Amino acid sequence: MEFLPLSDRISSAQVCQQWYDASRELKLHRREVVILQDDMTQAVKVFHNSYHPVLHLVLKDLELGNKLSTFWDRFCPQLLSLAIQCCDVSERTFFEVLSKCYHLELLQVSGCRELLMSGRVLETPRDVAVLRKTLVKLRELSLDSNRYLSDALFNRFVAIAPNLDCLSLTGCQISFHSGLCRKFYPDDSARLGSVMASESVLTFNNILQLIVHQARKLKKLKFGHTLMDNLALTRISEVPGLHLTVVHLQNCDQLNNTGVLALAQRQKGLRELDLSMCTRITDLSLLEVCNNLKSLSVLKLRSCRGISNIGVSQLHRLTSLTELDLSQCELVTGEGLEDGLCSRTNTTLEHLRLTALNLDERTVCRLAECLPNLTLFDLGFCFNAVTDRSIQAICRHQVLLRKLILTSCDKASITSLT
């Protein structure tokens, strides 16, 4: 049944008891995500009478009170991932939920103002010790967009995840300025797990101590939408024993070529790099990425206005690339894309996003010929590039394509699909 689409699985499960039992096979549900939003009353009633496994649960804009203890008792032990987004949850309820998640691999706590505002969550060493033993399988911790996250709270969260390999602080208010750090730590007294950790501010120095401490295990760091600067990125890149595979730095306005060069020169095992909306980086950074990051499979450069054909023409050096985003890079034209992506037939690239680029019909036809294994192709707002001829070329050569985005491309007609 794993080869059937969802609609067919639902229908086949209603044939007889044997087919129903087959539909409950756990591996068929490993990618399903249950999202509960605004009100859990009806959902709790449904799940009370359901034998359906829940492995991935997202809770949005909910009040998570103690009346849901039966729900937690039943579903928490089987959860592989739990996301709590903008929910009103008490410190005690939060602890009780996590203490039942024996198999949890991913925990996301984002925008939970009420949970963090008091500064009391996980404040007792006993609670931390209990969760540290329970969450031994926890690999990914996401604390995105938490305004009230402090050094003290951060230290408690990372303390319950002894085997952490992915840390996301996207959108958090991190202080990178050394002067502000000295204000809260006049004697340089911050230490990982120390009782002296500030309850008022989240500092990069404190986060860096965690990175140093977990260097052998940490593989993925996500600092998008923060004030990450060149000095901070260089310090991360130089941590002894740190071998990163994923780095997300989207919309880090303080970054320029200096920081990216340091990253590309010292973290050569990177497989995924997101520099979207980093408007200060230029072709110098892209050239260094192409020369050093030979294992890179995902590269996102959306709205990097300093990237031009000079850098894009060297993309052919990234032979492992499966996903590329060059959307809204105003200086990139068809000439650079053809040099970088069409110098040979590329059977590796699967996702290509080129929204709002200045392309022509010829370039799209060349891309269609040279990239036969694309499954996603985004040409939205490429007004002059999308014509009947270019769409026919896409249909002829890219037979594996599942998603073609042609937003506002009004030069093409229905005849191109016949």
C-alpha positions, 0 to 999 in steps of 0.5 A: 500500500505504500505505493498508493496515493492517500485517496486510494489508501483510504478507499482500500482500507474500507474493503475488508478487515485485512485491508484495514489492518494493512492500512494501519502499518506504521511505516505508512504513517511515518510522514503524516503530520497531524495539525491541531489549531485554535480548538482541541475540543472536537479533535480530542473526541475524534482521537478518543475513538481512533486507533490511528497512530500519531507520530508527528504533532503540531499544536497551533494557537491552543490553550494546553491545560491540564484537562488533556492528560488522557490525550497526552498519556495516549499519544505522547509515548509514540510521538517522533516530533512535537511542535508547539507554536504560539500556544498558552501552556503552563510550565508544569504542563510543558514538563508533564507533556515532555516527560511522556515523550520517550521517542521524541526526535524533534522538539519545536517551541516557537512564539510561546510567550506565556511559557517563557515570560516568567523565566520559570520553565524547567527551573528545578534541576530535578525537572531537567534531570528527568527530561534529560533521561527521557529525551535521549533520542531528541536530535533537533531543537527549534526555539524560533521566534521566542522574544523572551528566550534568555541565556538561562532559559536557553541553557535549560532547554539544551540541557534536556537534549544531551544528543542534540545535532540540530539547533534552530534559533531563527528569529530570536533576539540574540545579542551579538554586541560585545558591549551589551554582553559586558553589561550583563556579564561584567566579570565574564561570568557566563558559563554553560549551565551556570547559575550565573546565566542571565535571565534578561538577555540571550547572548551569542557568547553563551550560545557559542559555549554550547556549540563548543561543548557539543561540537562533536555532535552538532551538525546543523545550525539555523540562525536566520532572521537574526543579527548574525555578523561576520565575526560571529560566523567566523568564530562558529566556523573555527570551533575545533571539532565542528563539522557542519552539514546544514547552515541557514542564515537567511535575512542576516543583514549584517553578513557580507563576504567576509563571514561567508568566505570564512564559513566556506573555507573552514566548513567544507562538508556543508551540504545545505546552505541558505543565504537568502536575502543576505543583500551584502554578499556578492559573487566573491562569496558564491565563487568561494562556495563553488570552489570549496563546498563540493558536497553541497546539495542545497543552495538558496540565494533568493534576493541576493542582489549582489549575485550576478552572472560571474558567480552563477556561471561557476555553479557547474562545479557543484556536481552534487546540487539537487536544489537551487534557488536564484529567485529575484537575483536581479543581476542574473540573466540567461547567459549566466544560467546557461554557463552554470547549468547547461554546460552539460546534461545535469541529471542531479538537479531536482528543484530549480527556482528562478522567480522574477529573473530576466530570462528569455525563451531560449534559456528556458528551452536550454534548461529543459534540455539539460535538466531532464530530472527536474521535479520542481521548476519555478518560472513565476514572473519570468514574463518574457521566458515563458511562451508556448515554445518554452512550455512545449520544451519543458513538457518534452524533456522534463518528464519527471516534473511534478510542479511547474510554477508559471505565476503571471506568465501571460504570454503562454496559451493553452495550446502549449499543453496540447 
